[in-house]
Amino acid sequence: MSMNLGTVRAIADAVLYEGYLLYPYRKSAAKNRSRWQFGVLGPPRATAAAFAEAPDMAMQCLLDPGGAAGVRIHLRFLQLQAREVQRLEPDGSHLPVGELTVAGAALLSWDEAVEREITVPATPLGQAADVAVEVPGGCETEPVNRPDGSPAGRIVRRRWPLTARLRTRTDADGGYQRLTVEVRNEHPETVAGKDAAIRSSLIGAHLLIEAYDGAFVSLLEPPEAAAAAAGRCRQRRCWPVLAGPDGSHDVVLGAPIILYDHPRIAEQSPGALFDSTEIDEILTLRVMTMTEAEKAEARSTDPRAAAIIDRCDAMPDAELGRLHGVLRDPEPWWDPAADARADPDTDTVLIDGVPVAKGSLVRVHPSRRADAQDIFFAGRVARVTAVLGDVDGGVHVALVLVDDPAADLHDWYGRYFYFAPEELEPLPATADLPPAKKEYRS
């Protein structure tokens, strides 16, 4: 097994759970009633009413002509697991219910998922593989008791069998070896409904491929000699990139979302949030604003959601501060020690004959180039925080709204709104200012 495979699994797990459960992580949220956005291989015999995803995916990658001996392939996906809460009835039977409250804690019926990984043994290049993938169904029962030990009900978890096939072939191309990997859901039965379709689907499907005694070629930045062969590689719902540390070429990740070579988890991220193309800081702050009732529902929805809520609630200020971001190896656009001609803190711009600089008050009049958010600021009073110039000679004025209760926070973070000088009306320093708003409602 490649030494880099363990490093890659963190990225692969992020792909596996991308979209598993979206903020606000509650069953009652409309966005969580239709889940599993990425990498779903649906049953091939699904009716139109089932709204099933396509049953297959395929990827092609290149191996260096240096003589790779072969590859080892890992197919990873989630298998749906339906969690049904059942209440114990007086006659001893169990009645399925959407919610069961025991000792003040709610238990909800919900769809979970179980991780699956199928490993195809090392296959020499030039030798095709045709592997049947069979994942059995199953059913487990977990008793639910009251604090005094008396039974209150049970949780029944069910899984449905999955059937798929993985095929590989290798073709020579311009002195390189082009590896094709295809995965297809082969569920044998007709599927008529949406719930039945997802139960028979491979969810979050992706591939990890190891080369032994050889190296993969980047398809994003191929060497000149491989550019033509790389251009002939074709992808279907699965995009391969080099994985592992920078400079390594022994592992490829074929993902249902497009990544760059050598993707990595930001070191500042304390854990997964599952929310498509997530931004940790924003989502963490939003979790912190949830009411206790909303957090309780999220915890009852899914154990992974409970872990997110608990982690955000317990996050130290220092760790939260790290999520704000980091500037890596910046190319300095302005060195104040070497160029005193530009200084955003002191520079001014003339607007209607009035010099406007940091601290000036202006009224915002968005122009026709403005987007919907800019229009929201029309007629509002703002304070200038900086006057900036770009490399093309344009001038941009950074602002915070005077009546924004979070203005000081925006100043601290350095998050401003930017407008062109012609979109602003200078105001006297003695202008009557609107009171800070207590809240905004959409």
Steps between C-alpha positions, in 0.01 A plus 500: 500500500624847412647703785293795375164322506439579866552871433260489207222337702427827682426663165306194383288510815419867431381394153306209648300723734473809279134593530420219746309744722470874439480783749290544713543120534137444591255247360233771477713719268368480143853466358549177698189330364675437169859395568804330349605761245830360370624174356173305501486194274130421470326174407493447120138382491350798677179651365474870421302551821798377704718799395801270523853612413688346207627150589863538392820701518833461319843661508824482303847583628854469370794307635859590423669277242771421753352154544234501770433144607133543581231669703288434806150651498279598792132572430345693790137603552220525752218250538172647620381384840143584599462568873141435607389590852227274636291565812405213729122467511297372800430170321874437459517590130727768356357793300726694258498871591678807373612598849524340842590704808662318790618683811474832319716391205344456157581208273416557133448264209759593238720370219861441605782346297767236542848532347601228253832434331566236237867433420594343169822302548811623322447465126796500255477766231378351176279254685132598505294457815131422530388495862150440636418721798249350742404676822241315707203660670436463869286589797595577861281585796601723791277511810397837643447505876381760748732609785342237728589227250148438371468467121362799308556374146777413263705625206506281190776562244452348153726481196420372154744292289712674237628346178756664275787421266847651464692457176848614396705497184834645393591645160829633370490866393802699383743304711275520807253253647139621518306329778120493474291417807123463470249441779136414433207433730344167392199487732288232330149613591271774374487793742190720498539754782758756612556336840549160340744648248733649760489178703639320195763763418871532566528841672805726492676249274866574425824319423844483656757346266854407603781442253776268611841517335373789289360852498188681382516806277313820585212560261469861617866588438644217291860514382531613139562147377174380660278796407345335194428172681357691798270689264362172372396380849124507550310526829141421589374620839843427650810725474848367587765715668835423653458447873734486797777749588632745243743327268354151546364311197402159634131563590211638297165607646208468259227719653148603397602863557780675314809553714855618440813283522611416853188633678524527876291585802581844642700454818274754671188283448411317823258257334257433218183706462360306196353819351577516128824690432490598865660807654582397856491841663162604360334168575647482851375849581157411363487187714581715802196719425256207506254488787527224758182344357652499150823348629301231683320409177828488311651270762193275472518496121834324456797402719734676257290816529517471879880487477502821291277685747704386799830591333379849406356562847827403666733679256751728678528859380856442383393210278210702361743780419715261298205431271506858377765400249868521429705673230744253349815625322342823378633693204519850652312746279617793709797543730449809717871512581595513133211705360358787702282616211206277600347463844138384537484662844583849375421504128208711380275509198309805373125446473299799377796717592510370860805302623386166644733296718500254789239616753290700250124454493327423169159402373491197270337518155570167324525524122355268239807276525402418859382158609200421721694548824628840387144615428414418862737783603332764283461825695682367808765699686845344523840578648808473280766262634753524215560638152672243283644493150533194276769410248283630216477847649149461637394636839288306749356636824462257792200561725308384804137598553455743787177335620641146480522362857791285382701791354769473768525127436542559124773753582676249724483225236578737213186406310368797309261589220663656195353766273629723221534873575217586259264289710556713811372838620724682751330603825614758754662366817215658697229317305219345704572129521239225511488297820661158488246237408443223755430236240446440132224290353487369148 
